[in-house]
Amino acid sequence: MPDLDLLSTFLEIYRSGSITAAASRRGLSQPAVSGQLARLEEQMGEPLFVRSRRGAVPTDRAYDLARRIGTHLDELQQAVGSAAGADDQAAHRGTVHLAGPSDLMAMRVVPALAPLTAGGLRLRITLGLAEELLAAFAAARIDLVVSAVRPRLKNVVATPFADEEFLLVGPPGLARTIDPGRLNEDPVRALAHLPLVAYAEELPIIRRYWRSEFGRRPPNPVAVTVPDLRAVLAAVVAGAGVSVLPRYLAEPALASGSVETLHQPQVRPLNTLYLATRTGVPANPAAAVVHRRLTERSREWDLL
């Protein structure tokens, strides 16, 4: 007999007519919903939907199944929801003050959390650099911080939840100015003439890459400083300079030929992302819901 989770997913696809819409309503990724549907169809021994331009078109078997389980499943979910208690409902209807870097928040964090707002959760998001966000967190103005820097604050627990790979990239025109022989022998000198596009004045990402790969700080001039890695990429594509960017962000530009990888490390440079909360379990119950959702969804992110 199919489990209730598979049947709930089936019913959402049936009612919305779309795997994408069902994923949003269920708070799952599209591959996860497709996988659940595939398991249910395997158990049923026949397809339940025909994929077309109009979405997921139900088969006769799907019509029959939805007619038989729809009302009963709705009543069961309502009963289970009522039994969950006022505390759980309050947690999902609370407000969470969340902070993190603008690019990661826009591309990964906000899409992962958005489905929770259908249940009443309210998100108040602050964007900025790690140092200023952690200062606001220490002052108790923020419930939870997504940080690319490990927080070292008193009474704070930093939970690693994802790793991202960094690449040194530049536009094709600047890439052609690098001497391959000198790059092998003395990469710092080979790259020293290239202007940098930086995330912050202190060059946090670029400096870390230079030190880990070349053993010293970059001597390069800085052409542009902008605290959003999407804007950094745009400046690089436009020819303003070179930069160090996460692979997930640079990949489309690499695929299109807008930028090129300028250096091939022997070991992939990785950076760990952290979720910072107070004393292990957030005092705000809604923050615990957000923490759990990000921890779960980060397993599906392709950051490497």
C-alpha positions in Angstrom: 0.0 0.0 0.0 1.5 3.4 -0.9 2.4 5.6 2.1 0.6 8.8 2.8 3.5 11.0 1.7 3.4 9.6 -1.8 -0.4 10.0 -1.9 -0.2 13.6 -0.7 2.3 14.4 -3.4 0.1 12.7 -6.0 -2.9 14.7 -4.9 -1.0 18.0 -5.2 0.1 17.2 -8.7 -3.5 16.1 -9.7 -5.0 19.3 -8.3 -2.4 21.7 -9.6 -1.8 20.0 -12.9 2.0 20.6 -12.6 4.9 19.0 -10.9 6.5 22.4 -10.4 3.4 23.8 -8.7 3.1 20.7 -6.5 6.7 21.0 -5.4 6.1 24.6 -4.3 2.9 23.6 -2.4 4.6 20.7 -0.7 7.7 22.6 0.1 9.9 20.1 -1.8 12.3 20.3 -4.8 11.0 19.4 -8.2 13.3 16.4 -8.4 12.0 15.2 -5.0 8.4 15.4 -6.2 9.2 13.6 -9.5 10.9 10.9 -7.5 7.9 10.4 -5.3 5.6 10.2 -8.3 7.9 7.7 -9.9 7.8 5.5 -6.8 4.0 5.7 -6.6 3.6 4.8 -10.3 6.0 1.9 -9.7 3.8 0.7 -6.9 0.6 1.2 -8.8 2.1 -0.6 -11.8 1.1 2.0 -14.4 1.6 5.7 -15.2 -0.7 8.3 -13.4 0.1 11.3 -15.6 1.1 12.1 -19.1 3.7 14.9 -19.4 2.8 17.5 -22.0 3.1 21.2 -22.7 0.0 21.7 -20.6 1.7 20.1 -17.6 0.9 16.8 -15.9 -2.3 15.4 -17.5 -4.0 12.7 -15.4 -4.7 9.3 -16.7 -7.9 7.4 -16.1 -6.2 5.6 -13.2 -5.3 9.0 -11.7 -8.9 10.2 -11.9 -10.1 7.1 -10.1 -7.4 7.3 -7.4 -8.0 11.0 -6.8 -11.7 10.4 -6.5 -11.2 7.6 -3.9 -8.6 9.2 -1.7 -9.1 13.0 -2.1 -11.7 13.7 0.6 -10.3 11.1 3.0 -6.7 12.4 2.7 -7.9 16.0 3.3 -9.7 14.9 6.4 -6.7 13.0 7.7 -4.3 15.9 7.1 -6.7 18.2 8.9 -6.9 15.9 11.9 -3.2 15.5 12.1 -2.7 19.2 11.7 -5.1 19.8 14.6 -3.3 17.2 16.8 0.0 18.8 16.2 -1.0 21.4 18.8 -0.9 25.2 19.1 2.8 25.3 19.6 3.6 23.9 16.2 1.1 26.2 14.5 2.5 29.2 16.4 6.0 28.2 15.2 5.0 28.2 11.6 3.1 31.5 12.0 5.9 33.4 13.7 8.3 36.0 12.4 11.9 35.3 11.7 14.6 37.9 11.3 17.1 36.3 8.9 20.3 37.7 7.5 22.9 36.7 4.9 24.8 37.7 1.8 22.5 39.1 -0.9 23.5 36.7 -3.7 23.2 33.4 -1.7 19.9 34.7 -0.1 18.4 35.5 -3.5 19.6 32.4 -5.3 19.2 29.7 -2.7 17.9 30.7 0.7 14.8 32.7 -0.1 13.5 30.1 -2.7 13.9 27.4 -0.1 12.0 29.3 2.6 9.3 30.9 0.5 6.8 27.9 0.6 6.7 28.3 4.4 5.0 31.6 4.2 1.9 29.9 2.9 1.5 28.5 6.5 1.8 31.9 8.1 5.6 32.3 8.6 6.8 35.8 8.1 10.4 36.5 7.0 12.2 39.7 7.6 15.5 39.6 5.7 18.6 41.7 6.1 21.4 41.7 3.5 25.0 42.6 3.9 28.5 41.6 4.7 29.3 38.9 7.2 31.0 41.3 9.8 28.1 43.7 10.0 25.4 41.0 10.0 27.2 39.1 12.8 27.4 42.3 14.8 23.6 42.7 14.4 23.2 39.1 15.4 25.3 39.6 18.6 23.1 42.6 19.4 20.0 40.3 19.2 18.5 42.2 16.3 18.6 39.0 14.1 17.4 35.5 14.9 19.5 33.5 12.4 22.5 34.3 10.2 23.6 32.6 7.0 27.3 33.2 7.0 30.3 32.4 4.8 32.5 33.2 7.7 32.5 31.0 10.8 31.0 33.0 13.6 33.2 33.1 16.8 30.8 34.7 19.2 29.9 33.9 22.8 26.7 31.8 23.2 26.4 31.2 19.5 26.4 27.8 17.7 27.5 27.8 14.1 26.2 24.7 12.2 28.0 23.9 8.9 25.3 23.2 6.3 26.8 23.5 2.9 30.2 23.8 1.0 30.8 26.0 -2.0 33.6 25.8 -4.5 35.4 28.9 -5.7 36.9 29.6 -9.1 39.3 32.3 -10.4 37.5 33.7 -13.5 37.9 36.5 -16.0 36.7 37.6 -19.4 38.3 36.0 -22.5 40.1 39.3 -23.4 41.9 39.5 -20.1 42.6 35.7 -20.1 44.6 36.1 -23.3 47.0 38.5 -21.6 48.2 35.8 -19.1 51.5 34.1 -20.0 50.9 30.4 -19.5 54.6 29.7 -18.8 54.8 32.4 -16.2 51.5 31.3 -14.7 53.1 27.8 -14.0 56.3 29.3 -12.6 55.1 32.4 -10.7 51.3 32.7 -10.7 51.3 35.9 -8.6 53.5 37.8 -11.1 51.6 36.3 -14.0 48.3 37.6 -12.7 49.5 40.8 -11.1 48.5 43.1 -14.0 44.9 42.0 -13.9 42.4 44.4 -12.2 40.2 42.9 -9.6 36.5 43.0 -9.0 36.0 42.6 -5.3 33.1 41.8 -3.0 34.5 44.1 -0.2 37.3 46.5 0.4 39.2 43.9 2.4 39.1 41.4 -0.6 37.8 38.6 1.7 37.1 36.0 -1.0 40.0 37.0 -3.4 42.5 37.2 -0.5 41.6 33.8 0.8 42.0 32.3 -2.7 45.4 33.9 -3.2 46.7 32.8 0.1 45.5 29.3 -0.2 46.7 28.8 -3.8 49.7 31.2 -4.1 50.8 31.7 -0.5 50.4 35.5 -0.4 48.1 38.4 -0.8 47.2 39.7 -4.3 49.2 42.8 -5.4 46.6 43.6 -8.1 44.8 46.9 -8.5 41.1 46.9 -7.6 38.8 48.2 -10.3 35.4 47.6 -8.8 34.1 46.9 -5.3 30.4 45.8 -4.9 28.9 43.7 -2.1 26.9 41.3 -4.3 28.5 38.5 -6.1 26.0 38.7 -9.0 27.1 42.2 -9.6 30.7 41.1 -9.3 30.1 38.5 -12.1 28.4 41.2 -14.2 31.4 43.5 -13.9 33.7 40.6 -14.8 31.6 39.7 -17.9 31.7 43.4 -18.9 35.5 43.3 -18.8 36.2 45.3 -15.7 38.5 42.7 -14.2 38.9 39.3 -12.8 37.5 37.8 -9.6 36.9 34.7 -7.5 33.4 33.4 -7.5 31.4 30.4 -6.4 31.0 27.8 -9.1 27.2 27.7 -8.9 27.1 31.4 -9.7 29.8 31.4 -12.4 28.7 28.2 -14.2 26.2 29.8 -16.7 28.8 32.4 -17.7 31.4 29.7 -18.1 29.1 27.6 -20.3 28.3 30.6 -22.5 32.0 31.6 -22.9 31.4 35.0 -21.2 34.1 34.2 -18.7 37.0 31.6 -18.5 38.7 29.8 -15.6 42.1 31.4 -15.2 43.7 28.9 -12.8 43.4 25.2 -12.2 44.1 24.3 -8.5 45.3 20.8 -7.6 42.7 20.7 -4.8 39.3 22.4 -5.2 39.1 25.5 -3.0 36.0 25.1 -0.8 34.3 27.4 1.7 31.9 26.2 4.3 28.6 28.0 4.9 27.2 28.3 8.4 23.9 28.8 10.1 24.4 30.8 13.3 21.9 30.4 16.1 22.0 31.1 19.8 22.7 28.4 22.4 22.0 25.5 20.0 18.2 25.7 20.0 16.8 29.1 18.8 14.7 30.9 21.4 12.3 31.9 18.6 10.3 28.7 17.7 9.8 29.9 14.1 13.6 30.3 13.8 13.9 26.6 14.6 11.5 25.9 11.7 13.7 28.0 9.3 16.9 26.3 10.6 15.5 22.9 10.0 14.2 23.8 6.5 17.5 25.3 5.4 19.4 22.3 6.7 17.2 19.9 4.8 17.1 21.9 1.5 20.8 22.6 1.5 21.4 18.9 0.8 19.8 19.4 -2.6 21.8 22.5 -3.5 24.4 22.1 -6.3 27.1 24.5 -5.0 30.1 22.4 -6.1 
